[in-house]
Amino acid sequence: MNKKVNELRKKFKKYNIDGYVVPKNDDYFTEYSKINRLKIISNFSGSAGLAIILKNKNYLFTDGRYTIQSEIESGKYFKIVSYEKIINCNLFKNLRLGLDPKLFTHQQIKNYFLKNNQIKFLSNNLIDEIKNQKVVKSAPFFSLKDEIVGENSKSKINKIVNYLKKNKADNLFVTAPENVAWILNIRGGDGPNSPVPNSRLIITKSKKIFLITEPYKGKRLIKEKIINKNQLISTNDLPEKILALSGKNFIIDNKSCSVFYENIIKSKFKIIKREDPTYLLKAIKNNTEIDNMINSHVIDGVALTKFIYWIKKVNKKKITEVDAQIKLEKFRKKSNKYLYPSFETIAGAGGNGAIVHYRAKKGSCRTIRKNDIFLCDSGGQYKYGTTDVTRTICFTKPKPSIKNIFTKVLKGHIAVANTDLKLHNTGQKIDERARKYLKESKLDYAHGTGHGVGFFLNVHEGPQSISKLNKVKIQEGMILSNEPGYYKKGSYGIRIENLVFVKKVKKKICFENLTLAPIEKDLINFNLLTKLEKNYLFKYHLDVYSKLSKYLSPNERKWLASYI
């Protein structure tokens, strides 16, 4: 890695810059990308981060999820700094920073760099000059039938056109691939853990659409009459296409429209809004999507429950974290609906569980010990649905102190699950409920309590989330995770995660669990639970048993029944 940094620094004189900025994202701003320039230069493998390489100092910015991981992977050559400190930061001043304009939004540059430094846009990506990125040809895009998604693309385009007219806009530039996927009811194979179709979309107020991608990816859609051949535009021809559009006003997305494309649009049009309405439309799932997600979670629940039974019963002497991960994957693969993981499985035993986004690697991972607390965070992409679930498991009688902390995490989890969404209707308000019991003991966790989840798309989806700053109203049909936790460095990690969806029951707006898997009873101090919380657990495990038991062996059923 140090060699790569030195190679990069040698280019500073040629391009007349004092430093170079390397983000995690690719030019589609997706969380999980096949191209990872940040890892090349820093060795950091987390899903969120940004590196700044200067002539004599290197910085890696990331968030609380990766505090331990970033130090392990990159601490030797990089100073690790919290994201919060990058905004108009004073760590570096009066520098000329080079960056690739296709990898940054206007908002990022404004927030991060402009106050104290100059920006120089470079047409060449310097990391690609150091290490040539092999572009692996992805599979062509495919369409989903209306009966799978519950709403045809024509209806969705009409909603967006109405939004354009309401805001007196002529065009919308959809730059997030997951939004393109939702609008056109298409999927692809461009992400390692998500069926995203790397593409962009232009929608005009006259209902014209143009799909921008590599032409071979869209040919199948032409045959299926999702689009016609005149609506398929090569990425290389996009600048020309933008400038050929009529009208005066454009709406773009401040989260995924790069400076490169924004500058092209600004040369002819006025940008009147920086918010893609698709995010909110996509976040509110229809009944068909919810039903498909429910069915996917039954399949996933069977696999996970069988895995928990197996790992609690198997002799741990020779079982490593990677072995556990592979075994869980095998259970999921037994269903012909299963496609692949929705993210890279986190299987951390003992101290590794305290690394929030730990990745076990063959040859260097831990053998699971009898006294370990084992944290397993995993999920799957199914036909048709996306899952994400975390369970914390023990194999012998845990220390009372660990049971007490696990129970406080559980109390927070139950508090979220039982939220009256008429009273607490934002992620910010719900987040407070999740942390309450840990904070009574002056404990906390450095990540959000929950994130939005896509329908057979990205496992992380906005605009909704359960976090300290999110003020987006939680609405009927939204899907979120509920995952409070606690992490003791070097000792153990605790997290309990279910996916939930928002439903209306009579006049009440509430969460309904999607995830079906037992919560570790041996880690619970039942004396700390109220009658209401005990009742919640009873009903939850009764629901798990009633929906999964018929798919389990007699021994597995007997074991699962003990949780009721």
LUMBAFI-671775 format. One record per residue (C-alpha): residue number from 1; residue in one letter; x, y, z. Coordinates in nm, 3 decimals. Layout:
 pos code      px      py      pz
 NUM    A       X       Y       Z
...
This chain:
 pos code      px      py      pz
   1    M   0.000   0.000   0.000
   2    N   0.277   0.245   0.088
   3    K   0.418   0.180  -0.261
   4    K   0.083   0.280  -0.417
   5    V   0.078   0.602  -0.213
   6    N   0.430   0.688  -0.330
   7    E   0.331   0.619  -0.691
   8    L   0.038   0.856  -0.651
   9    R   0.251   1.130  -0.498
  10    K   0.489   1.118  -0.793
  11    K   0.199   1.242  -1.009
  12    F   0.135   1.555  -0.800
  13    K   0.400   1.761  -0.981
  14    K   0.273   1.658  -1.327
  15    Y  -0.083   1.768  -1.246
  16    N   0.020   2.068  -1.031
  17    I  -0.165   1.954  -0.718
  18    D  -0.082   1.931  -0.347
  19    G  -0.300   1.630  -0.281
  20    Y  -0.552   1.389  -0.426
  21    V  -0.895   1.285  -0.298
  22    V  -1.017   0.925  -0.331
  23    P  -1.379   0.836  -0.242
  24    K  -1.525   0.489  -0.186
  25    N  -1.797   0.528  -0.449
  26    D  -1.779   0.475  -0.823
  27    D  -1.935   0.714  -1.075
  28    Y  -2.282   0.575  -0.996
  29    F  -2.239   0.650  -0.623
  30    T  -2.345   0.300  -0.523
  31    E  -2.250   0.162  -0.182
  32    Y  -2.133  -0.173  -0.315
  33    S  -1.928  -0.132  -0.631
  34    K  -1.709  -0.374  -0.824
  35    I  -1.454  -0.092  -0.849
  36    N  -1.296   0.005  -0.515
  37    R  -1.028   0.269  -0.563
  38    L  -1.028   0.355  -0.193
  39    K  -0.917   0.003  -0.102
  40    I  -0.641   0.013  -0.364
  41    I  -0.483   0.322  -0.210
  42    S  -0.563   0.271   0.161
  43    N  -0.641  -0.101   0.213
  44    F  -0.967   0.008   0.381
  45    S  -1.251  -0.229   0.284
  46    G  -1.548  -0.062   0.457
  47    S  -1.854   0.058   0.266
  48    A  -1.812   0.427   0.353
  49    G  -1.492   0.628   0.347
  50    L  -1.278   0.889   0.177
  51    A  -0.901   0.929   0.160
  52    I  -0.698   1.244   0.111
  53    I  -0.335   1.185   0.017
  54    L  -0.107   1.486   0.064
  55    K   0.266   1.528  -0.002
  56    N   0.360   1.427   0.351
  57    K   0.040   1.312   0.522
  58    N  -0.250   1.075   0.450
  59    Y  -0.602   1.100   0.593
  60    L  -0.880   0.842   0.593
  61    F  -1.225   0.971   0.684
  62    T  -1.497   0.727   0.788
  63    D  -1.778   0.688   1.041
  64    G  -1.828   0.523   1.379
  65    R  -1.907   0.181   1.228
  66    Y  -1.549   0.150   1.108
  67    T  -1.344   0.305   1.390
  68    I  -1.172  -0.021   1.485
  69    Q  -1.163  -0.169   1.134
  70    S  -1.003   0.138   0.974
  71    E  -0.726   0.144   1.237
  72    I  -0.651  -0.224   1.172
  73    E  -0.657  -0.199   0.792
  74    S  -0.516   0.149   0.730
  75    G  -0.382   0.294   1.055
  76    K  -0.017   0.226   0.968
  77    Y  -0.009   0.478   0.682
  78    F  -0.324   0.689   0.732
  79    K  -0.448   0.915   1.009
  80    I  -0.804   0.798   1.083
  81    V  -1.051   1.084   1.122
  82    S  -1.427   1.093   1.180
  83    Y  -1.642   1.211   0.888
  84    E  -1.782   1.492   1.101
  85    K  -1.441   1.658   1.106
  86    I  -1.403   1.679   0.731
  87    I  -1.680   1.935   0.681
  88    N  -1.501   2.264   0.630
  89    C  -1.221   2.114   0.835
  90    N  -0.902   2.285   0.940
  91    L  -0.679   1.978   0.906
  92    F  -0.540   2.117   0.583
  93    K  -0.554   2.467   0.431
  94    N  -0.455   2.655   0.118
  95    L  -0.399   2.342  -0.084
  96    R  -0.475   2.258  -0.444
  97    L  -0.661   1.926  -0.425
  98    G  -0.706   1.711  -0.735
  99    L  -1.011   1.493  -0.783
 100    D  -1.216   1.310  -1.043
 101    P  -1.530   1.521  -1.114
 102    K  -1.730   1.207  -1.200
 103    L  -1.693   1.080  -0.841
 104    F  -1.810   1.384  -0.643
 105    T  -2.132   1.579  -0.614
 106    H  -2.156   1.956  -0.592
 107    Q  -2.271   1.925  -0.230
 108    Q  -1.973   1.712  -0.128
 109    I  -1.723   1.957  -0.271
 110    K  -1.902   2.253  -0.116
 111    N  -1.915   2.089   0.229
 112    Y  -1.574   1.924   0.237
 113    F  -1.317   2.126   0.052
 114    L  -1.408   2.469  -0.077
 115    K  -1.374   2.676   0.239
 116    N  -0.999   2.641   0.287
 117    N  -0.870   2.490  -0.036
 118    Q  -0.873   2.502  -0.416
 119    I  -1.017   2.221  -0.625
 120    K  -0.867   2.105  -0.952
 121    F  -1.078   1.871  -1.161
 122    L  -0.869   1.611  -1.343
 123    S  -0.994   1.434  -1.655
 124    N  -0.786   1.127  -1.567
 125    N  -0.846   0.925  -1.251
 126    L  -0.503   0.896  -1.089
 127    I  -0.581   0.569  -0.910
 128    D  -0.665   0.416  -1.248
 129    E  -0.330   0.540  -1.378
 130    I  -0.158   0.354  -1.094
 131    K  -0.365   0.038  -1.129
 132    N  -0.571  -0.021  -1.438
 133    Q  -0.930  -0.114  -1.349
 134    K  -1.043  -0.426  -1.529
 135    V  -1.399  -0.375  -1.641
 136    V  -1.581  -0.708  -1.620
 137    K  -1.871  -0.726  -1.860
 138    S  -2.198  -0.749  -1.665
 139    A  -2.511  -0.935  -1.768
 140    P  -2.778  -0.746  -1.968
 141    F  -3.064  -0.584  -1.779
 142    F  -3.391  -0.773  -1.729
 143    S  -3.744  -0.662  -1.653
 144    L  -3.981  -0.760  -1.372
 145    K  -4.344  -0.837  -1.445
 146    D  -4.611  -0.602  -1.312
 147    E  -4.754  -0.877  -1.091
 148    I  -4.415  -0.898  -0.912
 149    V  -4.367  -0.527  -0.852
 150    G  -4.731  -0.428  -0.814
 151    E  -4.719  -0.115  -1.032
 152    N  -4.628  -0.070  -1.398
 153    S  -4.359   0.171  -1.514
 154    K  -4.612   0.389  -1.699
 155    S  -4.786   0.465  -1.370
 156    K  -4.455   0.548  -1.202
 157    I  -4.347   0.778  -1.486
 158    N  -4.682   0.958  -1.462
 159    K  -4.618   1.026  -1.092
 160    I  -4.279   1.174  -1.173
 161    V  -4.414   1.384  -1.460
 162    N  -4.680   1.524  -1.225
 163    Y  -4.398   1.616  -0.987
 164    L  -4.213   1.793  -1.272
 165    K  -4.521   1.992  -1.367
 166    K  -4.593   2.084  -1.006
 167    N  -4.238   2.218  -0.970
 168    K  -4.238   2.384  -1.316
 169    A  -3.952   2.167  -1.431
 170    D  -3.888   2.045  -1.784
 171    N  -3.656   1.751  -1.716
 172    L  -3.544   1.515  -1.442
 173    F  -3.200   1.351  -1.446
 174    V  -3.221   1.023  -1.254
 175    T  -2.864   0.929  -1.164
 176    A  -2.907   0.665  -0.891
 177    P  -2.925   0.317  -1.057
 178    E  -3.165   0.187  -0.792
 179    N  -3.407   0.468  -0.884
 180    V  -3.382   0.382  -1.253
 181    A  -3.451   0.019  -1.158
 182    W  -3.764   0.117  -0.967
 183    I  -3.906   0.348  -1.234
 184    L  -3.865   0.107  -1.525
 185    N  -3.916  -0.215  -1.322
 186    I  -3.580  -0.346  -1.434
 187    R  -3.285  -0.506  -1.260
 188    G  -2.924  -0.583  -1.354
 189    G  -2.603  -0.742  -1.238
 190    D  -2.369  -0.449  -1.192
 191    G  -2.341  -0.465  -0.813
 192    P  -2.181  -0.748  -0.614
 193    N  -2.471  -0.772  -0.366
 194    S  -2.759  -0.599  -0.535
 195    P  -2.939  -0.640  -0.869
 196    V  -2.873  -0.279  -0.966
 197    P  -2.860  -0.183  -1.334
 198    N  -2.579   0.073  -1.372
 199    S  -2.764   0.330  -1.573
 200    R  -2.910   0.679  -1.576
 201    L  -3.246   0.803  -1.693
 202    I  -3.382   1.127  -1.834
 203    I  -3.754   1.195  -1.796
 204    T  -3.911   1.499  -1.961
 205    K  -4.238   1.669  -1.873
 206    S  -4.376   1.544  -2.207
 207    K  -4.320   1.185  -2.076
 208    K  -4.022   1.113  -2.299
 209    I  -3.764   0.883  -2.142
 210    F  -3.404   0.804  -2.231
 211    L  -3.213   0.517  -2.069
 212    I  -2.838   0.579  -2.058
 213    T  -2.607   0.280  -2.026
 214    E  -2.381   0.052  -2.230
 215    P  -2.601  -0.039  -2.531
 216    Y  -2.561  -0.416  -2.496
 217    K  -2.720  -0.404  -2.150
 218    G  -3.042  -0.255  -2.281
 219    K  -3.102  -0.465  -2.595
 220    R  -3.311  -0.721  -2.406
 221    L  -3.535  -0.438  -2.281
 222    I  -3.596  -0.332  -2.641
 223    K  -3.705  -0.686  -2.729
 224    E  -3.935  -0.690  -2.425
 225    K  -4.073  -0.349  -2.532
 226    I  -3.977  -0.183  -2.206
 227    I  -3.805   0.084  -2.418
 228    N  -3.757   0.140  -2.790
 229    K  -3.420   0.167  -2.963
 230    N  -3.439   0.549  -2.980
 231    Q  -3.469   0.561  -2.602
 232    L  -3.143   0.371  -2.545
 233    I  -2.848   0.611  -2.525
 234    S  -2.482   0.517  -2.486
 235    T  -2.307   0.666  -2.181
 236    N  -2.051   0.824  -2.413
 237    D  -2.331   1.007  -2.596
 238    L  -2.496   1.138  -2.277
 239    P  -2.341   1.490  -2.277
 240    E  -2.461   1.544  -2.633
 241    K  -2.808   1.411  -2.546
 242    I  -2.841   1.645  -2.248
 243    L  -2.757   1.949  -2.456
 244    A  -3.008   1.845  -2.724
 245    L  -3.299   1.847  -2.479
 246    S  -3.557   2.125  -2.486
 247    G  -3.682   2.332  -2.197
 248    K  -3.526   2.563  -1.942
 249    N  -3.529   2.388  -1.605
 250    F  -3.373   2.067  -1.470
 251    I  -3.414   1.868  -1.152
 252    I  -3.110   1.665  -1.047
 253    D  -3.015   1.456  -0.744
 254    N  -2.763   1.604  -0.503
 255    K  -2.671   1.254  -0.376
 256    S  -2.576   1.093  -0.706
 257    C  -2.541   1.355  -0.979
 258    S  -2.171   1.421  -1.022
 259    V  -2.013   1.761  -1.075
 260    F  -1.915   1.640  -1.422
 261    Y  -2.278   1.600  -1.535
 262    E  -2.407   1.892  -1.333
 263    N  -2.166   2.127  -1.511
 264    I  -2.290   2.001  -1.849
 265    I  -2.652   2.064  -1.747
 266    K  -2.569   2.409  -1.604
 267    S  -2.414   2.515  -1.934
 268    K  -2.763   2.523  -2.091
 269    F  -3.028   2.478  -1.821
 270    K  -3.122   2.618  -1.483
 271    I  -3.112   2.366  -1.199
 272    I  -3.419   2.436  -0.987
 273    K  -3.413   2.142  -0.746
 274    R  -3.153   1.897  -0.622
 275    E  -3.382   1.622  -0.499
 276    D  -3.492   1.318  -0.699
 277    P  -3.856   1.247  -0.601
 278    T  -3.801   0.879  -0.683
 279    Y  -3.638   0.811  -0.346
 280    L  -3.956   0.875  -0.151
 281    L  -4.182   0.710  -0.408
 282    K  -3.961   0.398  -0.402
 283    A  -3.944   0.392  -0.022
 284    I  -4.321   0.347   0.015
 285    K  -4.378  -0.015  -0.084
 286    N  -4.707  -0.131  -0.228
 287    N  -4.896  -0.439  -0.105
 288    T  -4.741  -0.666  -0.368
 289    E  -4.389  -0.566  -0.270
 290    I  -4.469  -0.616   0.099
 291    D  -4.619  -0.960   0.030
 292    N  -4.309  -1.064  -0.166
 293    M  -4.086  -0.939   0.115
 294    I  -4.292  -1.137   0.370
 295    N  -4.252  -1.455   0.163
 296    S  -3.878  -1.395   0.124
 297    H  -3.839  -1.359   0.499
 298    V  -4.011  -1.691   0.563
 299    I  -3.756  -1.862   0.335
 300    D  -3.471  -1.669   0.494
 301    G  -3.603  -1.738   0.843
 302    V  -3.595  -2.113   0.783
 303    A  -3.231  -2.095   0.670
 304    L  -3.123  -1.876   0.961
 305    T  -3.310  -2.079   1.222
 306    K  -3.155  -2.401   1.095
 307    F  -2.816  -2.230   1.108
 308    I  -2.863  -2.110   1.468
 309    Y  -2.968  -2.460   1.574
 310    W  -2.665  -2.608   1.397
 311    I  -2.407  -2.369   1.538
 312    K  -2.538  -2.403   1.893
 313    K  -2.526  -2.783   1.873
 314    V  -2.209  -2.845   1.669
 315    N  -1.867  -2.904   1.828
 316    K  -1.692  -2.567   1.802
 317    K  -1.335  -2.698   1.826
 318    K  -1.282  -2.686   1.453
 319    I  -1.542  -2.431   1.344
 320    T  -1.403  -2.098   1.226
 321    E  -1.591  -1.776   1.150
 322    V  -1.552  -1.851   0.779
 323    D  -1.685  -2.205   0.829
 324    A  -1.994  -2.060   0.997
 325    Q  -2.039  -1.812   0.715
 326    I  -2.015  -2.085   0.450
 327    K  -2.260  -2.306   0.641
 328    L  -2.518  -2.026   0.660
 329    E  -2.483  -1.969   0.287
 330    K  -2.546  -2.342   0.227
 331    F  -2.869  -2.325   0.426
 332    R  -2.985  -2.029   0.216
 333    K  -2.890  -2.202  -0.109
 334    K  -3.133  -2.485  -0.034
 335    S  -3.409  -2.256  -0.161
 336    N  -3.436  -2.209  -0.540
 337    K  -3.557  -1.855  -0.468
 338    Y  -3.221  -1.756  -0.322
 339    L  -2.979  -1.571  -0.551
 340    Y  -2.685  -1.435  -0.350
 341    P  -2.602  -1.241  -0.028
 342    S  -2.747  -0.891   0.004
 343    F  -2.412  -0.787   0.156
 344    E  -2.095  -0.956   0.270
 345    T  -2.174  -1.158   0.583
 346    I  -2.041  -1.032   0.916
 347    A  -1.949  -1.334   1.130
 348    G  -1.750  -1.216   1.431
 349    A  -1.663  -1.421   1.737
 350    G  -1.532  -1.267   2.060
 351    G  -1.348  -0.941   1.999
 352    N  -1.412  -0.958   1.625
 353    G  -1.781  -0.907   1.697
 354    A  -1.694  -0.561   1.831
 355    I  -1.576  -0.458   1.484
 356    V  -1.913  -0.340   1.356
 357    H  -1.856  -0.436   0.990
 358    Y  -1.601  -0.713   1.045
 359    R  -1.518  -0.944   0.753
 360    A  -1.379  -1.290   0.833
 361    K  -1.108  -1.409   0.596
 362    K  -0.988  -1.762   0.541
 363    G  -0.650  -1.818   0.699
 364    S  -0.670  -1.526   0.941
 365    C  -1.013  -1.566   1.100
 366    R  -1.088  -1.685   1.451
 367    T  -1.186  -2.036   1.554
 368    I  -1.512  -2.002   1.745
 369    R  -1.467  -2.083   2.114
 370    K  -1.716  -2.217   2.364
 371    N  -1.708  -1.898   2.571
 372    D  -1.735  -1.662   2.272
 373    I  -2.021  -1.428   2.204
 374    F  -2.085  -1.475   1.832
 375    L  -2.238  -1.196   1.621
 376    C  -2.374  -1.285   1.278
 377    D  -2.514  -1.017   1.048
 378    S  -2.626  -1.148   0.710
 379    G  -2.888  -1.123   0.441
 380    G  -2.997  -1.252   0.104
 381    Q  -3.135  -1.144  -0.230
 382    Y  -3.431  -1.359  -0.324
 383    K  -3.684  -1.385  -0.604
 384    Y  -3.830  -1.145  -0.495
 385    G  -3.712  -0.974  -0.184
 386    T  -3.416  -0.850   0.019
 387    T  -3.332  -0.959   0.375
 388    D  -3.098  -0.833   0.648
 389    V  -3.082  -0.985   0.995
 390    T  -2.843  -0.994   1.290
 391    R  -2.840  -1.243   1.574
 392    T  -2.602  -1.256   1.868
 393    I  -2.546  -1.610   1.993
 394    C  -2.381  -1.769   2.297
 395    F  -2.275  -2.130   2.351
 396    T  -2.239  -2.148   2.728
 397    K  -2.358  -1.957   3.033
 398    P  -2.254  -1.593   2.978
 399    K  -2.137  -1.348   3.242
 400    P  -2.418  -1.159   3.421
 401    S  -2.269  -0.828   3.299
 402    I  -2.299  -0.941   2.935
 403    K  -2.656  -1.063   2.991
 404    N  -2.747  -0.727   3.140
 405    I  -2.608  -0.535   2.843
 406    F  -2.770  -0.770   2.590
 407    T  -3.101  -0.722   2.772
 408    K  -3.067  -0.342   2.755
 409    V  -3.005  -0.372   2.380
 410    L  -3.310  -0.598   2.358
 411    K  -3.522  -0.350   2.552
 412    G  -3.423  -0.082   2.299
 413    H  -3.506  -0.320   2.013
 414    I  -3.850  -0.391   2.161
 415    A  -3.910  -0.020   2.225
 416    V  -3.853   0.047   1.854
 417    A  -4.075  -0.246   1.751
 418    N  -4.359  -0.118   1.974
 419    T  -4.336   0.245   1.859
 420    D  -4.660   0.434   1.810
 421    L  -4.572   0.602   1.480
 422    K  -4.836   0.871   1.527
 423    L  -4.644   0.991   1.832
 424    H  -4.291   0.918   1.712
 425    N  -4.305   0.964   1.337
 426    T  -3.941   1.035   1.247
 427    G  -3.627   0.826   1.263
 428    Q  -3.476   1.082   1.499
 429    K  -3.750   1.034   1.759
 430    I  -3.743   0.654   1.730
 431    D  -3.365   0.646   1.766
 432    E  -3.394   0.804   2.110
 433    R  -3.620   0.517   2.221
 434    A  -3.365   0.258   2.109
 435    R  -3.076   0.411   2.307
 436    K  -3.266   0.491   2.626
 437    Y  -3.180   0.181   2.828
 438    L  -2.812   0.172   2.733
 439    K  -2.777   0.541   2.814
 440    E  -2.909   0.475   3.165
 441    S  -2.583   0.283   3.212
 442    K  -2.384   0.551   3.020
 443    L  -2.346   0.317   2.721
 444    D  -2.415   0.375   2.351
 445    Y  -2.334   0.258   1.998
 446    A  -2.171   0.452   1.713
 447    H  -2.411   0.368   1.432
 448    G  -2.771   0.439   1.341
 449    T  -3.049   0.225   1.481
 450    G  -3.197   0.143   1.144
 451    H  -3.180   0.198   0.769
 452    G  -3.433   0.178   0.489
 453    V  -3.437  -0.140   0.278
 454    G  -3.517  -0.181  -0.091
 455    F  -3.744  -0.432  -0.260
 456    F  -3.517  -0.675  -0.440
 457    L  -3.267  -0.391  -0.456
 458    N  -3.017  -0.229  -0.221
 459    V  -3.013  -0.348   0.137
 460    H  -2.948   0.013   0.240
 461    E  -3.204   0.260   0.106
 462    G  -3.313   0.614   0.188
 463    P  -3.450   0.862   0.254
 464    Q  -3.588   0.704   0.572
 465    S  -3.368   0.576   0.852
 466    I  -3.371   0.546   1.230
 467    S  -3.085   0.772   1.331
 468    K  -3.001   1.077   1.538
 469    L  -3.041   1.330   1.256
 470    N  -3.305   1.181   1.025
 471    K  -3.626   1.385   1.023
 472    V  -3.798   1.209   0.730
 473    K  -4.152   1.114   0.824
 474    I  -4.198   0.738   0.861
 475    Q  -4.491   0.641   0.638
 476    E  -4.707   0.337   0.577
 477    G  -4.534   0.093   0.343
 478    M  -4.178   0.184   0.438
 479    I  -3.935  -0.093   0.532
 480    L  -3.659  -0.033   0.787
 481    S  -3.415  -0.226   1.000
 482    N  -3.433  -0.223   1.380
 483    E  -3.079  -0.289   1.503
 484    P  -2.952  -0.137   1.826
 485    G  -2.626  -0.278   1.956
 486    Y  -2.330  -0.251   2.189
 487    Y  -1.962  -0.322   2.127
 488    K  -1.684  -0.377   2.377
 489    K  -1.350  -0.347   2.201
 490    G  -1.147  -0.665   2.216
 491    S  -1.422  -0.859   2.394
 492    Y  -1.757  -0.892   2.214
 493    G  -2.023  -0.733   1.999
 494    I  -2.400  -0.737   2.051
 495    R  -2.661  -0.649   1.791
 496    I  -3.023  -0.757   1.745
 497    E  -3.162  -0.677   1.401
 498    N  -3.502  -0.738   1.247
 499    L  -3.651  -0.582   0.938
 500    V  -3.991  -0.421   0.992
 501    F  -4.251  -0.262   0.768
 502    V  -4.496   0.014   0.851
 503    K  -4.861  -0.084   0.847
 504    K  -5.192   0.067   0.950
 505    V  -5.403  -0.131   1.195
 506    K  -5.741   0.042   1.238
 507    K  -5.634   0.394   1.338
 508    K  -5.288   0.294   1.458
 509    I  -4.967   0.322   1.253
 510    C  -4.711   0.069   1.372
 511    F  -4.421  -0.158   1.282
 512    E  -4.475  -0.520   1.181
 513    N  -4.183  -0.765   1.190
 514    L  -4.062  -0.921   0.867
 515    T  -3.766  -1.110   1.013
 516    L  -3.835  -1.455   1.157
 517    A  -3.560  -1.606   1.372
 518    P  -3.522  -1.677   1.745
 519    I  -3.357  -1.417   1.969
 520    E  -3.095  -1.570   2.198
 521    K  -3.280  -1.648   2.524
 522    D  -2.961  -1.752   2.706
 523    L  -2.837  -1.394   2.683
 524    I  -3.149  -1.241   2.839
 525    N  -3.180  -1.133   3.202
 526    F  -3.557  -1.172   3.226
 527    N  -3.561  -0.988   3.558
 528    L  -3.483  -0.667   3.367
 529    L  -3.781  -0.707   3.135
 530    T  -4.124  -0.562   3.200
 531    K  -4.441  -0.766   3.157
 532    L  -4.503  -0.585   2.827
 533    E  -4.154  -0.674   2.698
 534    K  -4.189  -1.038   2.802
 535    N  -4.524  -1.049   2.627
 536    Y  -4.366  -0.906   2.311
 537    L  -4.097  -1.177   2.314
 538    F  -4.355  -1.450   2.370
 539    K  -4.571  -1.331   2.079
 540    Y  -4.268  -1.285   1.854
 541    H  -4.136  -1.637   1.914
 542    L  -4.485  -1.780   1.881
 543    D  -4.509  -1.612   1.542
 544    V  -4.165  -1.746   1.442
 545    Y  -4.265  -2.098   1.544
 546    S  -4.606  -2.092   1.373
 547    K  -4.457  -1.973   1.041
 548    L  -4.137  -2.179   1.034
 549    S  -4.198  -2.503   1.225
 550    K  -4.343  -2.699   0.933
 551    Y  -4.014  -2.651   0.744
 552    L  -3.797  -2.779   1.030
 553    S  -3.688  -3.125   1.144
 554    P  -3.845  -3.272   1.463
 555    N  -3.534  -3.184   1.667
 556    E  -3.524  -2.831   1.528
 557    R  -3.895  -2.785   1.604
 558    K  -3.852  -2.906   1.960
 559    W  -3.561  -2.669   2.012
 560    L  -3.745  -2.372   1.858
 561    A  -4.051  -2.444   2.075
 562    S  -3.834  -2.388   2.385
 563    Y  -3.820  -2.016   2.298
 564    I  -4.195  -1.975   2.346
